[in-house]
Amino acid sequence: MLPYPFSRGVFICGEPVTVSTDAGPGELEAARARLEETLVDITAAADSHFKR
């Protein structure tokens, strides 16, 4: 997506989620859940940035 010229935007970054290369299914699921939670939090923060 390309924004319109002179539109406002915000970039929000979260903490990196690292997973070892030899992670088992349980560790992968835990990392996936952490990533999903982080993305939900970041999306909420970005959405609230422009709400009045």
mmJSON file of the N, C-alpha and C atoms, coordinates in Angstrom:
{"data_MODEL":{"atom_site":{
"group_PDB":["ATOM","ATOM","ATOM","ATOM","ATOM","ATOM","ATOM","ATOM","ATOM","ATOM","ATOM","ATOM","ATOM","ATOM","ATOM","ATOM","ATOM","ATOM","ATOM","ATOM","ATOM","ATOM","ATOM","ATOM","ATOM","ATOM","ATOM","ATOM","ATOM","ATOM","ATOM","ATOM","ATOM","ATOM","ATOM","ATOM","ATOM","ATOM","ATOM","ATOM","ATOM","ATOM","ATOM","ATOM","ATOM","ATOM","ATOM","ATOM","ATOM","ATOM","ATOM","ATOM","ATOM","ATOM","ATOM","ATOM","ATOM","ATOM","ATOM","ATOM","ATOM","ATOM","ATOM","ATOM","ATOM","ATOM","ATOM","ATOM","ATOM","ATOM","ATOM","ATOM","ATOM","ATOM","ATOM","ATOM","ATOM","ATOM","ATOM","ATOM","ATOM","ATOM","ATOM","ATOM","ATOM","ATOM","ATOM","ATOM","ATOM","ATOM","ATOM","ATOM","ATOM","ATOM","ATOM","ATOM","ATOM","ATOM","ATOM","ATOM","ATOM","ATOM","ATOM","ATOM","ATOM","ATOM","ATOM","ATOM","ATOM","ATOM","ATOM","ATOM","ATOM","ATOM","ATOM","ATOM","ATOM","ATOM","ATOM","ATOM","ATOM","ATOM","ATOM","ATOM","ATOM","ATOM","ATOM","ATOM","ATOM","ATOM","ATOM","ATOM","ATOM","ATOM","ATOM","ATOM","ATOM","ATOM","ATOM","ATOM","ATOM","ATOM","ATOM","ATOM","ATOM","ATOM","ATOM","ATOM","ATOM","ATOM","ATOM","ATOM","ATOM","ATOM","ATOM","ATOM"],
"id":[1,2,3,4,5,6,7,8,9,10,11,12,13,14,15,16,17,18,19,20,21,22,23,24,25,26,27,28,29,30,31,32,33,34,35,36,37,38,39,40,41,42,43,44,45,46,47,48,49,50,51,52,53,54,55,56,57,58,59,60,61,62,63,64,65,66,67,68,69,70,71,72,73,74,75,76,77,78,79,80,81,82,83,84,85,86,87,88,89,90,91,92,93,94,95,96,97,98,99,100,101,102,103,104,105,106,107,108,109,110,111,112,113,114,115,116,117,118,119,120,121,122,123,124,125,126,127,128,129,130,131,132,133,134,135,136,137,138,139,140,141,142,143,144,145,146,147,148,149,150,151,152,153,154,155,156],
"type_symbol":["N","C","C","N","C","C","N","C","C","N","C","C","N","C","C","N","C","C","N","C","C","N","C","C","N","C","C","N","C","C","N","C","C","N","C","C","N","C","C","N","C","C","N","C","C","N","C","C","N","C","C","N","C","C","N","C","C","N","C","C","N","C","C","N","C","C","N","C","C","N","C","C","N","C","C","N","C","C","N","C","C","N","C","C","N","C","C","N","C","C","N","C","C","N","C","C","N","C","C","N","C","C","N","C","C","N","C","C","N","C","C","N","C","C","N","C","C","N","C","C","N","C","C","N","C","C","N","C","C","N","C","C","N","C","C","N","C","C","N","C","C","N","C","C","N","C","C","N","C","C","N","C","C","N","C","C"],
"label_atom_id":["N","CA","C","N","CA","C","N","CA","C","N","CA","C","N","CA","C","N","CA","C","N","CA","C","N","CA","C","N","CA","C","N","CA","C","N","CA","C","N","CA","C","N","CA","C","N","CA","C","N","CA","C","N","CA","C","N","CA","C","N","CA","C","N","CA","C","N","CA","C","N","CA","C","N","CA","C","N","CA","C","N","CA","C","N","CA","C","N","CA","C","N","CA","C","N","CA","C","N","CA","C","N","CA","C","N","CA","C","N","CA","C","N","CA","C","N","CA","C","N","CA","C","N","CA","C","N","CA","C","N","CA","C","N","CA","C","N","CA","C","N","CA","C","N","CA","C","N","CA","C","N","CA","C","N","CA","C","N","CA","C","N","CA","C","N","CA","C","N","CA","C","N","CA","C","N","CA","C","N","CA","C"],
"label_alt_id":[null,null,null,null,null,null,null,null,null,null,null,null,null,null,null,null,null,null,null,null,null,null,null,null,null,null,null,null,null,null,null,null,null,null,null,null,null,null,null,null,null,null,null,null,null,null,null,null,null,null,null,null,null,null,null,null,null,null,null,null,null,null,null,null,null,null,null,null,null,null,null,null,null,null,null,null,null,null,null,null,null,null,null,null,null,null,null,null,null,null,null,null,null,null,null,null,null,null,null,null,null,null,null,null,null,null,null,null,null,null,null,null,null,null,null,null,null,null,null,null,null,null,null,null,null,null,null,null,null,null,null,null,null,null,null,null,null,null,null,null,null,null,null,null,null,null,null,null,null,null,null,null,null,null,null,null],
"label_comp_id":["MET","MET","MET","LEU","LEU","LEU","PRO","PRO","PRO","TYR","TYR","TYR","PRO","PRO","PRO","PHE","PHE","PHE","SER","SER","SER","ARG","ARG","ARG","GLY","GLY","GLY","VAL","VAL","VAL","PHE","PHE","PHE","ILE","ILE","ILE","CYS","CYS","CYS","GLY","GLY","GLY","GLU","GLU","GLU","PRO","PRO","PRO","VAL","VAL","VAL","THR","THR","THR","VAL","VAL","VAL","SER","SER","SER","THR","THR","THR","ASP","ASP","ASP","ALA","ALA","ALA","GLY","GLY","GLY","PRO","PRO","PRO","GLY","GLY","GLY","GLU","GLU","GLU","LEU","LEU","LEU","GLU","GLU","GLU","ALA","ALA","ALA","ALA","ALA","ALA","ARG","ARG","ARG","ALA","ALA","ALA","ARG","ARG","ARG","LEU","LEU","LEU","GLU","GLU","GLU","GLU","GLU","GLU","THR","THR","THR","LEU","LEU","LEU","VAL","VAL","VAL","ASP","ASP","ASP","ILE","ILE","ILE","THR","THR","THR","ALA","ALA","ALA","ALA","ALA","ALA","ALA","ALA","ALA","ASP","ASP","ASP","SER","SER","SER","HIS","HIS","HIS","PHE","PHE","PHE","LYS","LYS","LYS","ARG","ARG","ARG"],
"label_asym_id":["A","A","A","A","A","A","A","A","A","A","A","A","A","A","A","A","A","A","A","A","A","A","A","A","A","A","A","A","A","A","A","A","A","A","A","A","A","A","A","A","A","A","A","A","A","A","A","A","A","A","A","A","A","A","A","A","A","A","A","A","A","A","A","A","A","A","A","A","A","A","A","A","A","A","A","A","A","A","A","A","A","A","A","A","A","A","A","A","A","A","A","A","A","A","A","A","A","A","A","A","A","A","A","A","A","A","A","A","A","A","A","A","A","A","A","A","A","A","A","A","A","A","A","A","A","A","A","A","A","A","A","A","A","A","A","A","A","A","A","A","A","A","A","A","A","A","A","A","A","A","A","A","A","A","A","A"],
"label_entity_id":["1","1","1","1","1","1","1","1","1","1","1","1","1","1","1","1","1","1","1","1","1","1","1","1","1","1","1","1","1","1","1","1","1","1","1","1","1","1","1","1","1","1","1","1","1","1","1","1","1","1","1","1","1","1","1","1","1","1","1","1","1","1","1","1","1","1","1","1","1","1","1","1","1","1","1","1","1","1","1","1","1","1","1","1","1","1","1","1","1","1","1","1","1","1","1","1","1","1","1","1","1","1","1","1","1","1","1","1","1","1","1","1","1","1","1","1","1","1","1","1","1","1","1","1","1","1","1","1","1","1","1","1","1","1","1","1","1","1","1","1","1","1","1","1","1","1","1","1","1","1","1","1","1","1","1","1"],
"label_seq_id":[1,1,1,2,2,2,3,3,3,4,4,4,5,5,5,6,6,6,7,7,7,8,8,8,9,9,9,10,10,10,11,11,11,12,12,12,13,13,13,14,14,14,15,15,15,16,16,16,17,17,17,18,18,18,19,19,19,20,20,20,21,21,21,22,22,22,23,23,23,24,24,24,25,25,25,26,26,26,27,27,27,28,28,28,29,29,29,30,30,30,31,31,31,32,32,32,33,33,33,34,34,34,35,35,35,36,36,36,37,37,37,38,38,38,39,39,39,40,40,40,41,41,41,42,42,42,43,43,43,44,44,44,45,45,45,46,46,46,47,47,47,48,48,48,49,49,49,50,50,50,51,51,51,52,52,52],
"pdbx_PDB_ins_code":[null,null,null,null,null,null,null,null,null,null,null,null,null,null,null,null,null,null,null,null,null,null,null,null,null,null,null,null,null,null,null,null,null,null,null,null,null,null,null,null,null,null,null,null,null,null,null,null,null,null,null,null,null,null,null,null,null,null,null,null,null,null,null,null,null,null,null,null,null,null,null,null,null,null,null,null,null,null,null,null,null,null,null,null,null,null,null,null,null,null,null,null,null,null,null,null,null,null,null,null,null,null,null,null,null,null,null,null,null,null,null,null,null,null,null,null,null,null,null,null,null,null,null,null,null,null,null,null,null,null,null,null,null,null,null,null,null,null,null,null,null,null,null,null,null,null,null,null,null,null,null,null,null,null,null,null],
"Cartn_x":[0.836,0.0,0.886,0.49,1.194,0.275,0.772,-0.062,-0.189,-1.224,-1.382,-0.276,0.12,1.144,0.673,1.58,1.35,0.411,0.169,-0.65,0.213,-0.436,0.289,0.432,1.5,1.738,2.546,2.607,3.375,4.036,5.267,5.987,6.187,5.759,5.926,6.597,7.66,8.391,8.317,8.237,8.229,9.558,9.636,10.832,10.957,12.168,12.339,11.904,11.344,10.969,11.954,12.774,13.772,13.365,13.7,13.408,14.673,15.073,16.274,16.004,17.057,16.917,16.501,16.731,16.349,15.127,14.267,13.071,12.096,11.476,10.472,9.105,8.112,6.765,6.211,6.489,6.002,6.626,7.933,8.626,8.16,7.938,7.443,6.06,5.209,3.864,3.932,4.813,4.972,5.488,6.426,6.957,5.879,5.073,3.985,2.981,2.644,1.701,2.277,3.584,4.228,4.206,4.493,4.488,3.092,2.089,0.708,0.322,0.663,0.35,1.058,2.323,3.081,2.45,2.053,1.441,0.1,-0.678,-1.952,-1.699,-0.72,-0.389,0.101,0.969,1.505,0.398,-0.497,-1.608,-2.507,-2.789,-3.611,-2.934,-1.619,-0.883,-0.906,-0.733,-0.755,-2.149,-3.186,-4.554,-4.88,-4.429,-4.751,-3.947,-2.883,-2.044,-2.82,-3.752,-4.493,-5.923,-6.352,-7.704,-7.71,-8.772,-8.874,-9.81],
"Cartn_y":[-1.167,0.0,1.238,2.196,3.474,4.539,5.32,6.372,7.547,8.319,9.547,10.512,11.395,12.393,13.236,13.526,14.361,13.721,12.409,11.748,11.436,11.162,10.878,9.375,8.983,7.571,7.416,6.21,5.929,4.555,4.451,3.182,2.773,1.583,1.067,-0.297,-0.478,-1.75,-2.386,-3.678,-4.408,-5.094,-5.777,-6.541,-7.717,-8.073,-9.219,-10.527,-11.404,-12.733,-13.71,-14.325,-15.263,-16.69,-17.571,-18.996,-19.758,-20.69,-21.464,-22.377,-22.696,-23.519,-24.955,-25.404,-26.769,-26.792,-25.792,-25.707,-26.819,-27.359,-28.398,-27.778,-28.614,-28.118,-27.219,-27.553,-26.725,-25.351,-25.301,-24.007,-23.179,-23.827,-23.107,-22.516,-23.278,-22.778,-21.616,-21.702,-20.602,-19.349,-19.512,-18.372,-17.781,-18.642,-18.16,-17.353,-17.837,-17.134,-15.792,-15.772,-14.507,-13.517,-14.0,-13.143,-12.59,-13.438,-12.99,-11.93,-12.157,-11.194,-9.864,-9.934,-8.718,-7.953,-8.66,-7.991,-7.356,-8.008,-7.443,-6.169,-6.202,-5.023,-3.864,-4.174,-3.129,-2.535,-3.368,-2.869,-1.959,-2.341,-1.5,-0.17,-0.199,1.04,1.944,1.373,2.175,2.756,1.951,2.441,3.552,3.422,4.429,5.709,5.635,6.82,7.931,7.584,8.576,8.777,7.99,8.174,9.359,10.057,11.244,11.0],
"Cartn_z":[0.0,0.0,0.0,-0.756,-0.776,-0.192,0.75,1.324,0.356,0.554,-0.211,0.176,-0.727,-0.371,0.813,1.71,2.898,3.916,3.796,4.807,6.031,7.14,8.376,8.546,9.199,9.459,10.732,11.214,12.421,12.252,12.701,12.705,14.158,14.492,15.848,15.737,16.489,16.474,17.85,17.871,19.125,19.351,20.46,20.783,19.817,19.445,18.554,19.231,18.449,18.937,18.306,19.136,18.622,18.952,18.044,18.215,17.839,18.681,18.364,17.168,16.466,15.265,15.571,16.8,17.161,18.087,17.958,18.798,18.435,19.454,19.254,19.012,18.806,18.524,19.635,20.887,21.996,22.0,21.741,21.699,20.512,19.382,18.208,18.465,19.111,19.423,20.397,21.388,22.35,21.646,20.726,19.971,19.066,18.447,17.602,18.412,19.614,20.48,20.926,21.26,21.635,20.481,19.288,18.113,17.849,17.946,17.733,18.759,20.017,21.074,20.824,20.414,20.121,18.966,17.91,16.761,17.12,17.952,18.393,19.201,20.11,20.917,20.056,19.085,18.211,17.349,16.849,16.039,16.856,18.095,18.967,19.26,19.486,19.745,18.516,17.324,16.106,15.864,16.085,15.905,16.891,18.136,19.158,18.971,18.198,17.988,17.291,16.414,15.656,16.142,17.112,17.654,18.602,18.599,19.468,20.602],
"occupancy":[1.0,1.0,1.0,1.0,1.0,1.0,1.0,1.0,1.0,1.0,1.0,1.0,1.0,1.0,1.0,1.0,1.0,1.0,1.0,1.0,1.0,1.0,1.0,1.0,1.0,1.0,1.0,1.0,1.0,1.0,1.0,1.0,1.0,1.0,1.0,1.0,1.0,1.0,1.0,1.0,1.0,1.0,1.0,1.0,1.0,1.0,1.0,1.0,1.0,1.0,1.0,1.0,1.0,1.0,1.0,1.0,1.0,1.0,1.0,1.0,1.0,1.0,1.0,1.0,1.0,1.0,1.0,1.0,1.0,1.0,1.0,1.0,1.0,1.0,1.0,1.0,1.0,1.0,1.0,1.0,1.0,1.0,1.0,1.0,1.0,1.0,1.0,1.0,1.0,1.0,1.0,1.0,1.0,1.0,1.0,1.0,1.0,1.0,1.0,1.0,1.0,1.0,1.0,1.0,1.0,1.0,1.0,1.0,1.0,1.0,1.0,1.0,1.0,1.0,1.0,1.0,1.0,1.0,1.0,1.0,1.0,1.0,1.0,1.0,1.0,1.0,1.0,1.0,1.0,1.0,1.0,1.0,1.0,1.0,1.0,1.0,1.0,1.0,1.0,1.0,1.0,1.0,1.0,1.0,1.0,1.0,1.0,1.0,1.0,1.0,1.0,1.0,1.0,1.0,1.0,1.0],
"B_iso_or_equiv":[0.0,0.0,0.0,0.0,0.0,0.0,0.0,0.0,0.0,0.0,0.0,0.0,0.0,0.0,0.0,0.0,0.0,0.0,0.0,0.0,0.0,0.0,0.0,0.0,0.0,0.0,0.0,0.0,0.0,0.0,0.0,0.0,0.0,0.0,0.0,0.0,0.0,0.0,0.0,0.0,0.0,0.0,0.0,0.0,0.0,0.0,0.0,0.0,0.0,0.0,0.0,0.0,0.0,0.0,0.0,0.0,0.0,0.0,0.0,0.0,0.0,0.0,0.0,0.0,0.0,0.0,0.0,0.0,0.0,0.0,0.0,0.0,0.0,0.0,0.0,0.0,0.0,0.0,0.0,0.0,0.0,0.0,0.0,0.0,0.0,0.0,0.0,0.0,0.0,0.0,0.0,0.0,0.0,0.0,0.0,0.0,0.0,0.0,0.0,0.0,0.0,0.0,0.0,0.0,0.0,0.0,0.0,0.0,0.0,0.0,0.0,0.0,0.0,0.0,0.0,0.0,0.0,0.0,0.0,0.0,0.0,0.0,0.0,0.0,0.0,0.0,0.0,0.0,0.0,0.0,0.0,0.0,0.0,0.0,0.0,0.0,0.0,0.0,0.0,0.0,0.0,0.0,0.0,0.0,0.0,0.0,0.0,0.0,0.0,0.0,0.0,0.0,0.0,0.0,0.0,0.0],
"pdbx_formal_charge":[null,null,null,null,null,null,null,null,null,null,null,null,null,null,null,null,null,null,null,null,null,null,null,null,null,null,null,null,null,null,null,null,null,null,null,null,null,null,null,null,null,null,null,null,null,null,null,null,null,null,null,null,null,null,null,null,null,null,null,null,null,null,null,null,null,null,null,null,null,null,null,null,null,null,null,null,null,null,null,null,null,null,null,null,null,null,null,null,null,null,null,null,null,null,null,null,null,null,null,null,null,null,null,null,null,null,null,null,null,null,null,null,null,null,null,null,null,null,null,null,null,null,null,null,null,null,null,null,null,null,null,null,null,null,null,null,null,null,null,null,null,null,null,null,null,null,null,null,null,null,null,null,null,null,null,null],
"auth_seq_id":[1,1,1,2,2,2,3,3,3,4,4,4,5,5,5,6,6,6,7,7,7,8,8,8,9,9,9,10,10,10,11,11,11,12,12,12,13,13,13,14,14,14,15,15,15,16,16,16,17,17,17,18,18,18,19,19,19,20,20,20,21,21,21,22,22,22,23,23,23,24,24,24,25,25,25,26,26,26,27,27,27,28,28,28,29,29,29,30,30,30,31,31,31,32,32,32,33,33,33,34,34,34,35,35,35,36,36,36,37,37,37,38,38,38,39,39,39,40,40,40,41,41,41,42,42,42,43,43,43,44,44,44,45,45,45,46,46,46,47,47,47,48,48,48,49,49,49,50,50,50,51,51,51,52,52,52],
"auth_comp_id":["MET","MET","MET","LEU","LEU","LEU","PRO","PRO","PRO","TYR","TYR","TYR","PRO","PRO","PRO","PHE","PHE","PHE","SER","SER","SER","ARG","ARG","ARG","GLY","GLY","GLY","VAL","VAL","VAL","PHE","PHE","PHE","ILE","ILE","ILE","CYS","CYS","CYS","GLY","GLY","GLY","GLU","GLU","GLU","PRO","PRO","PRO","VAL","VAL","VAL","THR","THR","THR","VAL","VAL","VAL","SER","SER","SER","THR","THR","THR","ASP","ASP","ASP","ALA","ALA","ALA","GLY","GLY","GLY","PRO","PRO","PRO","GLY","GLY","GLY","GLU","GLU","GLU","LEU","LEU","LEU","GLU","GLU","GLU","ALA","ALA","ALA","ALA","ALA","ALA","ARG","ARG","ARG","ALA","ALA","ALA","ARG","ARG","ARG","LEU","LEU","LEU","GLU","GLU","GLU","GLU","GLU","GLU","THR","THR","THR","LEU","LEU","LEU","VAL","VAL","VAL","ASP","ASP","ASP","ILE","ILE","ILE","THR","THR","THR","ALA","ALA","ALA","ALA","ALA","ALA","ALA","ALA","ALA","ASP","ASP","ASP","SER","SER","SER","HIS","HIS","HIS","PHE","PHE","PHE","LYS","LYS","LYS","ARG","ARG","ARG"],
"auth_asym_id":["A","A","A","A","A","A","A","A","A","A","A","A","A","A","A","A","A","A","A","A","A","A","A","A","A","A","A","A","A","A","A","A","A","A","A","A","A","A","A","A","A","A","A","A","A","A","A","A","A","A","A","A","A","A","A","A","A","A","A","A","A","A","A","A","A","A","A","A","A","A","A","A","A","A","A","A","A","A","A","A","A","A","A","A","A","A","A","A","A","A","A","A","A","A","A","A","A","A","A","A","A","A","A","A","A","A","A","A","A","A","A","A","A","A","A","A","A","A","A","A","A","A","A","A","A","A","A","A","A","A","A","A","A","A","A","A","A","A","A","A","A","A","A","A","A","A","A","A","A","A","A","A","A","A","A","A"],
"auth_atom_id":["N","CA","C","N","CA","C","N","CA","C","N","CA","C","N","CA","C","N","CA","C","N","CA","C","N","CA","C","N","CA","C","N","CA","C","N","CA","C","N","CA","C","N","CA","C","N","CA","C","N","CA","C","N","CA","C","N","CA","C","N","CA","C","N","CA","C","N","CA","C","N","CA","C","N","CA","C","N","CA","C","N","CA","C","N","CA","C","N","CA","C","N","CA","C","N","CA","C","N","CA","C","N","CA","C","N","CA","C","N","CA","C","N","CA","C","N","CA","C","N","CA","C","N","CA","C","N","CA","C","N","CA","C","N","CA","C","N","CA","C","N","CA","C","N","CA","C","N","CA","C","N","CA","C","N","CA","C","N","CA","C","N","CA","C","N","CA","C","N","CA","C","N","CA","C","N","CA","C","N","CA","C"],
"pdbx_PDB_model_num":[1,1,1,1,1,1,1,1,1,1,1,1,1,1,1,1,1,1,1,1,1,1,1,1,1,1,1,1,1,1,1,1,1,1,1,1,1,1,1,1,1,1,1,1,1,1,1,1,1,1,1,1,1,1,1,1,1,1,1,1,1,1,1,1,1,1,1,1,1,1,1,1,1,1,1,1,1,1,1,1,1,1,1,1,1,1,1,1,1,1,1,1,1,1,1,1,1,1,1,1,1,1,1,1,1,1,1,1,1,1,1,1,1,1,1,1,1,1,1,1,1,1,1,1,1,1,1,1,1,1,1,1,1,1,1,1,1,1,1,1,1,1,1,1,1,1,1,1,1,1,1,1,1,1,1,1]
}}}
